[in-house]
């Protein structure tokens, strides 16, 4: 049974304390300590992860991606969601 999360640009999000990360060849690698699963993030994901070190809004995440990459704001919002 999955949960559906409804968020808005004003929703506050942050990284889980149960996930550790490190940089590897310009990307980020995450390890979920609860599940022992790991993930590799590209440059966009790495930027988002770095922003999540402190609580921030979804809107702040979108602004960071639009500023750092060539992406339209509407497309960015859909991709982040």
C-alpha positions in Angstrom: 0.0 0.0 0.0 1.6 3.2 -1.2 1.0 6.6 0.2 0.2 9.5 -2.0 1.9 12.8 -1.1 0.2 16.0 -2.2 2.6 18.9 -2.3 2.6 22.5 -3.4 5.4 24.9 -4.2 5.2 26.1 -0.6 5.7 22.5 0.8 8.8 22.2 2.9 11.0 19.2 2.2 14.4 18.0 3.5 16.7 15.0 3.2 16.1 12.0 5.3 18.6 11.6 8.2 18.7 7.9 7.3 20.3 8.5 3.9 24.1 9.3 3.6 25.7 10.6 0.5 29.1 11.2 -1.1 30.4 12.6 -4.4 31.6 10.3 -7.1 32.9 11.6 -10.4 30.7 14.8 -10.2 27.6 12.9 -9.3 26.2 12.0 -5.9 25.8 8.5 -4.5 23.1 8.0 -1.8 22.8 5.0 0.6 19.6 4.5 2.4 20.7 3.0 5.8 17.2 1.6 6.5 17.0 -0.4 3.3 20.7 -0.8 2.2 19.7 0.5 -1.2 21.9 2.9 -3.0 21.2 5.4 -5.8 23.4 7.5 -8.1 22.2 11.0 -8.9 23.2 13.0 -12.0 24.1 16.6 -11.8 20.5 17.8 -11.5 19.8 15.3 -8.8 23.0 16.2 -7.0 22.0 19.8 -7.0 18.6 19.0 -5.5 20.2 16.7 -2.9 22.6 19.4 -1.8 19.7 21.8 -1.4 17.9 19.3 0.8 20.6 19.3 3.4 18.6 22.0 5.1 14.8 22.2 4.9 13.6 24.2 1.9 10.5 24.7 -0.2 9.7 22.9 -3.4 9.6 26.4 -5.0 13.2 26.9 -3.9 14.3 23.6 -5.4 12.6 24.6 -8.7 14.3 28.0 -8.7 17.7 26.4 -8.1 17.3 24.0 -11.1 15.9 26.7 -13.4 18.9 29.0 -12.5 21.5 26.2 -12.9 20.2 24.4 -16.0 18.5 25.2 -19.3 15.0 24.1 -18.4 11.6 25.8 -18.6 10.0 26.5 -15.2 6.8 24.4 -16.0 8.9 21.4 -17.1 11.1 21.7 -14.1 8.1 21.7 -11.7 6.8 18.5 -13.4 10.2 16.8 -13.2 10.7 17.6 -9.6 7.3 16.3 -8.7 
